Amino acid sequence: MHEELETERLLLRPVCADDLPTVAALMSDYDVAKNLSTAPHPYTLADAEAFFAKHSEARARGETHVFSVFRRSDGAFLGKNGLHAKDGLVEMGYWFGKPYWGQGFATEAARRVLTFGFEQLGLEQIVAGWFEDNFASGRILSKLGFTSKETIERDCLARGQALRCNMMVLRRQAFPPKRAA
């Protein structure tokens, strides 16, 4: 299955070893790591290499589809977005380097990954979660048509504690969301 995806401004392709130094540099920012459940802080090149090895094996088994996200205009690495089989569900997770926040890249990339999940993978639903103090992520998911499912406690490795995490769900029939008139 060809897994290079494009949008108007972005190129998404499977994560490769060449991406790892930039991944480590962007993920070393606490403001990025604190919004993810499994990212340690500080985040090192060795952490990026371990993530890559784990997800390469999961990709080979068809359990994960993680994409590096690049700006097409200049090739800048912006972040990652992916779908992961987890606890009998498929969960979308994403992060973007702080210099790229607030520019619509996360929404644009997520919309393309969701389209891939529903159209190419044939998924019926995708879940995603956001920590209660990460309102920007909640807004992104709402814009994409996700609706609230439940609030759970989820560990955050960077913060060293469990946090309230708002779990949301998007069903195939609700995507793409209807635009308001």
C-alpha positions as CSV (number, residue, x, y, z in Angstrom):
1,M,0.0,0.0,0.0
2,H,1.5,3.3,-1.1
3,E,1.4,5.6,2.0
4,E,2.7,8.9,0.8
5,L,-0.1,11.5,1.3
6,E,-0.4,15.0,0.1
7,T,-2.5,18.1,0.9
8,E,-2.3,21.6,-0.6
9,R,0.5,22.6,1.7
10,L,1.8,19.3,3.2
11,L,3.6,16.1,2.3
12,L,3.1,13.1,4.7
13,R,5.3,10.0,4.4
14,P,6.2,7.2,6.6
15,V,8.8,8.1,9.3
16,C,12.3,7.2,8.3
17,A,15.7,7.3,10.2
18,D,16.7,10.6,8.5
19,D,13.8,12.3,10.3
20,L,15.0,11.4,13.8
21,P,17.4,14.2,14.6
22,T,14.7,16.8,13.8
23,V,12.1,14.8,15.7
24,A,14.4,14.8,18.7
25,A,15.1,18.5,18.4
26,L,11.4,19.5,18.2
27,M,10.3,17.0,20.8
28,S,12.9,18.2,23.3
29,D,10.6,21.3,23.9
30,Y,8.7,20.6,27.1
31,D,5.6,22.4,25.7
32,V,5.4,19.7,23.0
33,A,6.2,16.7,25.1
34,K,3.8,17.6,27.9
35,N,0.8,17.2,25.5
36,L,1.7,13.5,24.7
37,S,1.2,10.5,26.8
38,T,4.3,8.4,26.0
39,A,7.0,11.1,25.3
40,P,9.6,11.6,28.0
41,H,11.2,14.9,28.9
42,P,13.9,15.6,28.2
43,Y,13.5,13.9,24.8
44,T,16.8,12.7,23.2
45,L,17.9,11.2,19.9
46,A,17.9,7.8,21.6
47,D,14.2,8.3,22.5
48,A,13.5,9.1,18.8
49,E,15.4,6.0,17.7
50,A,13.5,3.8,20.2
51,F,10.2,5.2,18.9
52,F,11.2,4.6,15.3
53,A,12.2,0.9,16.0
54,K,9.0,0.2,17.9
55,H,6.8,1.7,15.2
56,S,8.7,0.2,12.3
57,E,7.9,-3.3,13.8
58,A,4.2,-2.3,14.4
59,R,4.0,-0.9,10.8
60,A,5.3,-4.2,9.4
61,R,2.5,-5.9,11.3
62,G,-0.1,-3.4,10.0
63,E,-0.8,-2.0,13.5
64,T,0.3,1.5,12.9
65,H,0.6,4.1,10.2
66,V,2.8,7.0,11.4
67,F,3.6,9.9,9.0
68,S,6.3,12.6,9.1
69,V,4.7,15.8,8.0
70,F,6.6,18.3,5.8
71,R,5.8,21.7,4.5
72,R,5.8,21.3,0.7
73,S,7.0,24.8,0.0
74,D,10.4,24.3,1.7
75,G,10.6,20.7,2.9
76,A,10.6,21.7,6.6
77,F,9.8,18.8,9.0
78,L,6.8,20.0,11.0
79,G,5.7,17.1,13.1
80,K,4.1,13.7,13.0
81,N,0.6,12.3,12.7
82,G,-0.4,8.6,12.9
83,L,-3.0,6.0,13.4
84,H,-2.3,3.3,16.0
85,A,-4.2,0.1,17.0
86,K,-4.7,0.4,20.8
87,D,-7.0,-1.5,23.1
88,G,-9.1,-2.8,20.3
89,L,-9.6,0.7,18.7
90,V,-7.6,2.8,16.2
91,E,-6.4,6.0,17.8
92,M,-5.0,9.0,16.0
93,G,-2.2,10.8,17.6
94,Y,-0.2,13.8,16.5
95,W,2.3,16.5,17.5
96,F,3.9,19.5,15.8
97,G,7.0,21.4,16.6
98,K,6.2,24.6,18.5
99,P,7.3,26.9,15.7
100,Y,4.5,25.5,13.6
101,W,1.6,25.8,16.0
102,G,-1.4,28.0,15.1
103,Q,-0.9,27.8,11.3
104,G,-3.5,25.1,10.6
105,F,-0.9,22.4,9.8
106,A,-2.2,20.0,12.4
107,T,-5.8,20.2,11.2
108,E,-4.7,19.9,7.6
109,A,-2.5,16.8,8.2
110,A,-5.1,15.2,10.5
111,R,-7.8,15.6,7.9
112,R,-5.6,13.8,5.3
113,V,-4.7,11.0,7.8
114,L,-8.4,10.5,8.7
115,T,-9.3,10.3,5.0
116,F,-6.5,7.7,4.6
117,G,-7.9,5.8,7.6
118,F,-11.5,5.7,6.4
119,E,-10.9,5.3,2.6
120,Q,-7.7,3.3,2.3
121,L,-7.9,1.3,5.6
122,G,-11.7,0.9,5.7
123,L,-12.0,2.0,9.3
124,E,-15.4,2.6,10.7
125,Q,-14.3,4.8,13.6
126,I,-11.2,6.5,14.9
127,V,-10.6,7.8,18.4
128,A,-8.3,10.5,19.7
129,G,-7.6,12.1,23.1
130,W,-6.4,15.4,24.4
131,F,-5.2,16.4,27.9
132,E,-7.6,18.7,29.6
133,D,-5.2,21.7,29.5
134,N,-4.4,21.3,25.8
135,F,-7.4,23.2,24.4
136,A,-5.8,23.7,21.0
137,S,-5.9,20.0,20.4
138,G,-9.5,19.8,21.5
139,R,-10.4,22.5,19.0
140,I,-8.6,20.7,16.2
141,L,-10.5,17.4,16.9
142,S,-13.9,19.3,17.1
143,K,-13.2,21.0,13.8
144,L,-12.6,17.6,12.2
145,G,-16.0,16.3,13.5
146,F,-14.9,14.3,16.5
147,T,-17.4,14.2,19.4
148,S,-16.9,13.5,23.1
149,K,-16.8,9.9,24.2
150,E,-15.5,9.9,27.8
151,T,-13.0,11.4,30.1
152,I,-10.3,9.0,31.4
153,E,-7.1,9.2,33.4
154,R,-4.0,8.8,31.1
155,D,-0.4,8.8,32.1
156,C,1.8,11.6,30.8
157,L,5.4,10.5,30.9
158,A,6.8,14.0,30.5
159,R,4.8,15.3,33.4
160,G,5.3,12.2,35.5
161,Q,1.6,11.8,36.4
162,A,-1.8,10.8,35.2
163,L,-4.0,13.5,33.7
164,R,-7.6,13.9,32.7
165,C,-7.8,13.0,29.0
166,N,-10.8,13.8,26.9
167,M,-11.4,10.9,24.6
168,M,-13.3,11.7,21.4
169,V,-14.6,9.6,18.5
170,L,-15.2,10.1,14.8
171,R,-17.3,7.7,12.8
172,R,-16.9,7.2,9.1
173,Q,-20.4,8.5,8.3
174,A,-19.7,11.8,10.1
175,F,-16.5,12.5,8.1
176,P,-15.9,14.9,6.5
177,P,-17.9,17.2,8.8
178,K,-20.6,19.3,7.1
179,R,-19.5,22.9,6.8
180,A,-21.8,25.5,8.4
181,A,-23.7,27.6,5.9
